Amino acid sequence: MELKVAALLLISVTALLHMAAAMHPTQIVSCCTEVAKKIHRKILMNVNSFEKQDDHVCAIKAVLIHKSRRTFCLNPNDTRLQRWMEKHQNKEINAGR
């Protein structure tokens, strides 16, 4: 009986590992849970890239600003941020989605 349980457990773990390996990396989602209330202009300096988070996959809408070692979650309705995004459209990740 113990051998059957161990075999079933081994088969289950193997199946889970194969499913995890088959997943495309874009299926793993990391969401902002809150956004900064104020955006200091220094945050918008030396930005590597940015992306828009919608509320279809995540709980809230946000703009993720990627700098060299940090990511900031910002309010997409902020007028300063909107003006900055218009000027820096070339830095947007997945702009064609």
Phi and psi in radians as a Rosetta constraint file:
Dihedral C 1 N 2 CA 2 C 2 CIRCULARHARMONIC -1.098 0.35
Dihedral N 2 CA 2 C 2 N 3 CIRCULARHARMONIC -0.604 0.35
Dihedral C 2 N 3 CA 3 C 3 CIRCULARHARMONIC -1.144 0.35
Dihedral N 3 CA 3 C 3 N 4 CIRCULARHARMONIC -0.673 0.35
Dihedral C 3 N 4 CA 4 C 4 CIRCULARHARMONIC -1.136 0.35
Dihedral N 4 CA 4 C 4 N 5 CIRCULARHARMONIC -0.727 0.35
Dihedral C 4 N 5 CA 5 C 5 CIRCULARHARMONIC -1.148 0.35
Dihedral N 5 CA 5 C 5 N 6 CIRCULARHARMONIC -0.762 0.35
Dihedral C 5 N 6 CA 6 C 6 CIRCULARHARMONIC -1.113 0.35
Dihedral N 6 CA 6 C 6 N 7 CIRCULARHARMONIC -0.724 0.35
Dihedral C 6 N 7 CA 7 C 7 CIRCULARHARMONIC -1.128 0.35
Dihedral N 7 CA 7 C 7 N 8 CIRCULARHARMONIC -0.750 0.35
Dihedral C 7 N 8 CA 8 C 8 CIRCULARHARMONIC -1.098 0.35
Dihedral N 8 CA 8 C 8 N 9 CIRCULARHARMONIC -0.720 0.35
Dihedral C 8 N 9 CA 9 C 9 CIRCULARHARMONIC -1.113 0.35
Dihedral N 9 CA 9 C 9 N 10 CIRCULARHARMONIC -0.749 0.35
Dihedral C 9 N 10 CA 10 C 10 CIRCULARHARMONIC -1.110 0.35
Dihedral N 10 CA 10 C 10 N 11 CIRCULARHARMONIC -0.728 0.35
Dihedral C 10 N 11 CA 11 C 11 CIRCULARHARMONIC -1.133 0.35
Dihedral N 11 CA 11 C 11 N 12 CIRCULARHARMONIC -0.727 0.35
Dihedral C 11 N 12 CA 12 C 12 CIRCULARHARMONIC -1.111 0.35
Dihedral N 12 CA 12 C 12 N 13 CIRCULARHARMONIC -0.796 0.35
Dihedral C 12 N 13 CA 13 C 13 CIRCULARHARMONIC -1.119 0.35
Dihedral N 13 CA 13 C 13 N 14 CIRCULARHARMONIC -0.727 0.35
Dihedral C 13 N 14 CA 14 C 14 CIRCULARHARMONIC -1.077 0.35
Dihedral N 14 CA 14 C 14 N 15 CIRCULARHARMONIC -0.751 0.35
Dihedral C 14 N 15 CA 15 C 15 CIRCULARHARMONIC -1.107 0.35
Dihedral N 15 CA 15 C 15 N 16 CIRCULARHARMONIC -0.738 0.35
Dihedral C 15 N 16 CA 16 C 16 CIRCULARHARMONIC -1.111 0.35
Dihedral N 16 CA 16 C 16 N 17 CIRCULARHARMONIC -0.715 0.35
Dihedral C 16 N 17 CA 17 C 17 CIRCULARHARMONIC -1.129 0.35
Dihedral N 17 CA 17 C 17 N 18 CIRCULARHARMONIC -0.689 0.35
Dihedral C 17 N 18 CA 18 C 18 CIRCULARHARMONIC -1.154 0.35
Dihedral N 18 CA 18 C 18 N 19 CIRCULARHARMONIC -0.687 0.35
Dihedral C 18 N 19 CA 19 C 19 CIRCULARHARMONIC -1.159 0.35
Dihedral N 19 CA 19 C 19 N 20 CIRCULARHARMONIC -0.719 0.35
Dihedral C 19 N 20 CA 20 C 20 CIRCULARHARMONIC -1.141 0.35
Dihedral N 20 CA 20 C 20 N 21 CIRCULARHARMONIC -0.688 0.35
Dihedral C 20 N 21 CA 21 C 21 CIRCULARHARMONIC -1.188 0.35
Dihedral N 21 CA 21 C 21 N 22 CIRCULARHARMONIC -0.512 0.35
Dihedral C 21 N 22 CA 22 C 22 CIRCULARHARMONIC -1.397 0.35
Dihedral N 22 CA 22 C 22 N 23 CIRCULARHARMONIC -0.275 0.35
Dihedral C 22 N 23 CA 23 C 23 CIRCULARHARMONIC -1.155 0.35
Dihedral N 23 CA 23 C 23 N 24 CIRCULARHARMONIC 2.419 0.35
Dihedral C 23 N 24 CA 24 C 24 CIRCULARHARMONIC -1.305 0.35
Dihedral N 24 CA 24 C 24 N 25 CIRCULARHARMONIC 2.448 0.35
Dihedral C 24 N 25 CA 25 C 25 CIRCULARHARMONIC -1.004 0.35
Dihedral N 25 CA 25 C 25 N 26 CIRCULARHARMONIC -0.486 0.35
Dihedral C 25 N 26 CA 26 C 26 CIRCULARHARMONIC -1.282 0.35
Dihedral N 26 CA 26 C 26 N 27 CIRCULARHARMONIC -0.147 0.35
Dihedral C 26 N 27 CA 27 C 27 CIRCULARHARMONIC -1.392 0.35
Dihedral N 27 CA 27 C 27 N 28 CIRCULARHARMONIC -0.252 0.35
Dihedral C 27 N 28 CA 28 C 28 CIRCULARHARMONIC -1.519 0.35
Dihedral N 28 CA 28 C 28 N 29 CIRCULARHARMONIC 2.057 0.35
Dihedral C 28 N 29 CA 29 C 29 CIRCULARHARMONIC -1.964 0.35
Dihedral N 29 CA 29 C 29 N 30 CIRCULARHARMONIC 2.336 0.35
Dihedral C 29 N 30 CA 30 C 30 CIRCULARHARMONIC -2.085 0.35
Dihedral N 30 CA 30 C 30 N 31 CIRCULARHARMONIC 2.161 0.35
Dihedral C 30 N 31 CA 31 C 31 CIRCULARHARMONIC -1.999 0.35
Dihedral N 31 CA 31 C 31 N 32 CIRCULARHARMONIC 2.571 0.35
Dihedral C 31 N 32 CA 32 C 32 CIRCULARHARMONIC -1.272 0.35
Dihedral N 32 CA 32 C 32 N 33 CIRCULARHARMONIC 2.403 0.35
Dihedral C 32 N 33 CA 33 C 33 CIRCULARHARMONIC -1.783 0.35
Dihedral N 33 CA 33 C 33 N 34 CIRCULARHARMONIC -0.261 0.35
Dihedral C 33 N 34 CA 34 C 34 CIRCULARHARMONIC -2.711 0.35
Dihedral N 34 CA 34 C 34 N 35 CIRCULARHARMONIC 2.812 0.35
Dihedral C 34 N 35 CA 35 C 35 CIRCULARHARMONIC -2.095 0.35
Dihedral N 35 CA 35 C 35 N 36 CIRCULARHARMONIC 2.701 0.35
Dihedral C 35 N 36 CA 36 C 36 CIRCULARHARMONIC -1.141 0.35
Dihedral N 36 CA 36 C 36 N 37 CIRCULARHARMONIC 2.416 0.35
Dihedral C 36 N 37 CA 37 C 37 CIRCULARHARMONIC -1.294 0.35
Dihedral N 37 CA 37 C 37 N 38 CIRCULARHARMONIC -0.655 0.35
Dihedral C 37 N 38 CA 38 C 38 CIRCULARHARMONIC -2.164 0.35
Dihedral N 38 CA 38 C 38 N 39 CIRCULARHARMONIC 2.551 0.35
Dihedral C 38 N 39 CA 39 C 39 CIRCULARHARMONIC -1.968 0.35
Dihedral N 39 CA 39 C 39 N 40 CIRCULARHARMONIC 1.946 0.35
Dihedral C 39 N 40 CA 40 C 40 CIRCULARHARMONIC -1.316 0.35
Dihedral N 40 CA 40 C 40 N 41 CIRCULARHARMONIC 2.438 0.35
Dihedral C 40 N 41 CA 41 C 41 CIRCULARHARMONIC -1.077 0.35
Dihedral N 41 CA 41 C 41 N 42 CIRCULARHARMONIC -0.406 0.35
Dihedral C 41 N 42 CA 42 C 42 CIRCULARHARMONIC -1.178 0.35
Dihedral N 42 CA 42 C 42 N 43 CIRCULARHARMONIC -0.455 0.35
Dihedral C 42 N 43 CA 43 C 43 CIRCULARHARMONIC -1.094 0.35
Dihedral N 43 CA 43 C 43 N 44 CIRCULARHARMONIC -0.574 0.35
Dihedral C 43 N 44 CA 44 C 44 CIRCULARHARMONIC -1.534 0.35
Dihedral N 44 CA 44 C 44 N 45 CIRCULARHARMONIC 0.162 0.35
Dihedral C 44 N 45 CA 45 C 45 CIRCULARHARMONIC -1.736 0.35
Dihedral N 45 CA 45 C 45 N 46 CIRCULARHARMONIC 2.481 0.35
Dihedral C 45 N 46 CA 46 C 46 CIRCULARHARMONIC 1.013 0.35
Dihedral N 46 CA 46 C 46 N 47 CIRCULARHARMONIC 0.767 0.35
Dihedral C 46 N 47 CA 47 C 47 CIRCULARHARMONIC -1.456 0.35
Dihedral N 47 CA 47 C 47 N 48 CIRCULARHARMONIC 2.322 0.35
Dihedral C 47 N 48 CA 48 C 48 CIRCULARHARMONIC -1.370 0.35
Dihedral N 48 CA 48 C 48 N 49 CIRCULARHARMONIC -0.799 0.35
Dihedral C 48 N 49 CA 49 C 49 CIRCULARHARMONIC -2.852 0.35
Dihedral N 49 CA 49 C 49 N 50 CIRCULARHARMONIC 2.957 0.35
Dihedral C 49 N 50 CA 50 C 50 CIRCULARHARMONIC -2.534 0.35
Dihedral N 50 CA 50 C 50 N 51 CIRCULARHARMONIC 2.790 0.35
Dihedral C 50 N 51 CA 51 C 51 CIRCULARHARMONIC -2.567 0.35
Dihedral N 51 CA 51 C 51 N 52 CIRCULARHARMONIC 2.705 0.35
Dihedral C 51 N 52 CA 52 C 52 CIRCULARHARMONIC -1.728 0.35
Dihedral N 52 CA 52 C 52 N 53 CIRCULARHARMONIC 2.312 0.35
Dihedral C 52 N 53 CA 53 C 53 CIRCULARHARMONIC -1.806 0.35
Dihedral N 53 CA 53 C 53 N 54 CIRCULARHARMONIC 2.161 0.35
Dihedral C 53 N 54 CA 54 C 54 CIRCULARHARMONIC -1.720 0.35
Dihedral N 54 CA 54 C 54 N 55 CIRCULARHARMONIC 3.007 0.35
Dihedral C 54 N 55 CA 55 C 55 CIRCULARHARMONIC -1.677 0.35
Dihedral N 55 CA 55 C 55 N 56 CIRCULARHARMONIC 0.292 0.35
Dihedral C 55 N 56 CA 56 C 56 CIRCULARHARMONIC -1.415 0.35
Dihedral N 56 CA 56 C 56 N 57 CIRCULARHARMONIC -0.679 0.35
Dihedral C 56 N 57 CA 57 C 57 CIRCULARHARMONIC -1.733 0.35
Dihedral N 57 CA 57 C 57 N 58 CIRCULARHARMONIC -0.710 0.35
Dihedral C 57 N 58 CA 58 C 58 CIRCULARHARMONIC -1.850 0.35
Dihedral N 58 CA 58 C 58 N 59 CIRCULARHARMONIC 2.904 0.35
Dihedral C 58 N 59 CA 59 C 59 CIRCULARHARMONIC -1.240 0.35
Dihedral N 59 CA 59 C 59 N 60 CIRCULARHARMONIC -0.510 0.35
Dihedral C 59 N 60 CA 60 C 60 CIRCULARHARMONIC -2.303 0.35
Dihedral N 60 CA 60 C 60 N 61 CIRCULARHARMONIC 2.801 0.35
Dihedral C 60 N 61 CA 61 C 61 CIRCULARHARMONIC -1.481 0.35
Dihedral N 61 CA 61 C 61 N 62 CIRCULARHARMONIC 2.494 0.35
Dihedral C 61 N 62 CA 62 C 62 CIRCULARHARMONIC -2.785 0.35
Dihedral N 62 CA 62 C 62 N 63 CIRCULARHARMONIC 2.858 0.35
Dihedral C 62 N 63 CA 63 C 63 CIRCULARHARMONIC -2.031 0.35
Dihedral N 63 CA 63 C 63 N 64 CIRCULARHARMONIC 2.184 0.35
Dihedral C 63 N 64 CA 64 C 64 CIRCULARHARMONIC -1.695 0.35
Dihedral N 64 CA 64 C 64 N 65 CIRCULARHARMONIC 2.090 0.35
Dihedral C 64 N 65 CA 65 C 65 CIRCULARHARMONIC -1.756 0.35
Dihedral N 65 CA 65 C 65 N 66 CIRCULARHARMONIC 2.097 0.35
Dihedral C 65 N 66 CA 66 C 66 CIRCULARHARMONIC -1.772 0.35
Dihedral N 66 CA 66 C 66 N 67 CIRCULARHARMONIC 2.059 0.35
Dihedral C 66 N 67 CA 67 C 67 CIRCULARHARMONIC -1.888 0.35
Dihedral N 67 CA 67 C 67 N 68 CIRCULARHARMONIC -3.028 0.35
Dihedral C 67 N 68 CA 68 C 68 CIRCULARHARMONIC -0.973 0.35
Dihedral N 68 CA 68 C 68 N 69 CIRCULARHARMONIC -0.760 0.35
Dihedral C 68 N 69 CA 69 C 69 CIRCULARHARMONIC -2.248 0.35
Dihedral N 69 CA 69 C 69 N 70 CIRCULARHARMONIC 0.060 0.35
Dihedral C 69 N 70 CA 70 C 70 CIRCULARHARMONIC -2.412 0.35
Dihedral N 70 CA 70 C 70 N 71 CIRCULARHARMONIC 2.762 0.35
Dihedral C 70 N 71 CA 71 C 71 CIRCULARHARMONIC -2.198 0.35
Dihedral N 71 CA 71 C 71 N 72 CIRCULARHARMONIC 2.336 0.35
Dihedral C 71 N 72 CA 72 C 72 CIRCULARHARMONIC -1.981 0.35
Dihedral N 72 CA 72 C 72 N 73 CIRCULARHARMONIC 2.401 0.35
Dihedral C 72 N 73 CA 73 C 73 CIRCULARHARMONIC -1.745 0.35
Dihedral N 73 CA 73 C 73 N 74 CIRCULARHARMONIC 2.057 0.35
Dihedral C 73 N 74 CA 74 C 74 CIRCULARHARMONIC -2.117 0.35
Dihedral N 74 CA 74 C 74 N 75 CIRCULARHARMONIC 2.747 0.35
Dihedral C 74 N 75 CA 75 C 75 CIRCULARHARMONIC -1.292 0.35
Dihedral N 75 CA 75 C 75 N 76 CIRCULARHARMONIC 2.075 0.35
Dihedral C 75 N 76 CA 76 C 76 CIRCULARHARMONIC -1.184 0.35
Dihedral N 76 CA 76 C 76 N 77 CIRCULARHARMONIC -0.234 0.35
Dihedral C 76 N 77 CA 77 C 77 CIRCULARHARMONIC -1.564 0.35
Dihedral N 77 CA 77 C 77 N 78 CIRCULARHARMONIC -0.062 0.35
Dihedral C 77 N 78 CA 78 C 78 CIRCULARHARMONIC -1.202 0.35
Dihedral N 78 CA 78 C 78 N 79 CIRCULARHARMONIC 2.215 0.35
Dihedral C 78 N 79 CA 79 C 79 CIRCULARHARMONIC -1.157 0.35
Dihedral N 79 CA 79 C 79 N 80 CIRCULARHARMONIC -0.644 0.35
Dihedral C 79 N 80 CA 80 C 80 CIRCULARHARMONIC -1.083 0.35
Dihedral N 80 CA 80 C 80 N 81 CIRCULARHARMONIC -0.768 0.35
Dihedral C 80 N 81 CA 81 C 81 CIRCULARHARMONIC -1.143 0.35
Dihedral N 81 CA 81 C 81 N 82 CIRCULARHARMONIC -0.718 0.35
Dihedral C 81 N 82 CA 82 C 82 CIRCULARHARMONIC -1.082 0.35
Dihedral N 82 CA 82 C 82 N 83 CIRCULARHARMONIC -0.744 0.35
Dihedral C 82 N 83 CA 83 C 83 CIRCULARHARMONIC -1.114 0.35
Dihedral N 83 CA 83 C 83 N 84 CIRCULARHARMONIC -0.730 0.35
Dihedral C 83 N 84 CA 84 C 84 CIRCULARHARMONIC -1.098 0.35
Dihedral N 84 CA 84 C 84 N 85 CIRCULARHARMONIC -0.753 0.35
Dihedral C 84 N 85 CA 85 C 85 CIRCULARHARMONIC -1.115 0.35
Dihedral N 85 CA 85 C 85 N 86 CIRCULARHARMONIC -0.651 0.35
Dihedral C 85 N 86 CA 86 C 86 CIRCULARHARMONIC -1.080 0.35
Dihedral N 86 CA 86 C 86 N 87 CIRCULARHARMONIC -0.682 0.35
Dihedral C 86 N 87 CA 87 C 87 CIRCULARHARMONIC -1.316 0.35
Dihedral N 87 CA 87 C 87 N 88 CIRCULARHARMONIC -0.443 0.35
Dihedral C 87 N 88 CA 88 C 88 CIRCULARHARMONIC -2.079 0.35
Dihedral N 88 CA 88 C 88 N 89 CIRCULARHARMONIC 0.683 0.35
Dihedral C 88 N 89 CA 89 C 89 CIRCULARHARMONIC -1.035 0.35
Dihedral N 89 CA 89 C 89 N 90 CIRCULARHARMONIC -0.480 0.35
Dihedral C 89 N 90 CA 90 C 90 CIRCULARHARMONIC -1.164 0.35
Dihedral N 90 CA 90 C 90 N 91 CIRCULARHARMONIC -0.267 0.35
Dihedral C 90 N 91 CA 91 C 91 CIRCULARHARMONIC -1.642 0.35
Dihedral N 91 CA 91 C 91 N 92 CIRCULARHARMONIC -0.010 0.35
Dihedral C 91 N 92 CA 92 C 92 CIRCULARHARMONIC -1.322 0.35
Dihedral N 92 CA 92 C 92 N 93 CIRCULARHARMONIC 2.334 0.35
Dihedral C 92 N 93 CA 93 C 93 CIRCULARHARMONIC -1.486 0.35
Dihedral N 93 CA 93 C 93 N 94 CIRCULARHARMONIC 2.373 0.35
Dihedral C 93 N 94 CA 94 C 94 CIRCULARHARMONIC 0.990 0.35
Dihedral N 94 CA 94 C 94 N 95 CIRCULARHARMONIC 0.766 0.35
Dihedral C 94 N 95 CA 95 C 95 CIRCULARHARMONIC -1.101 0.35
Dihedral N 95 CA 95 C 95 N 96 CIRCULARHARMONIC -0.416 0.35
Dihedral C 95 N 96 CA 96 C 96 CIRCULARHARMONIC -1.512 0.35
Dihedral N 96 CA 96 C 96 N 97 CIRCULARHARMONIC -0.012 0.35
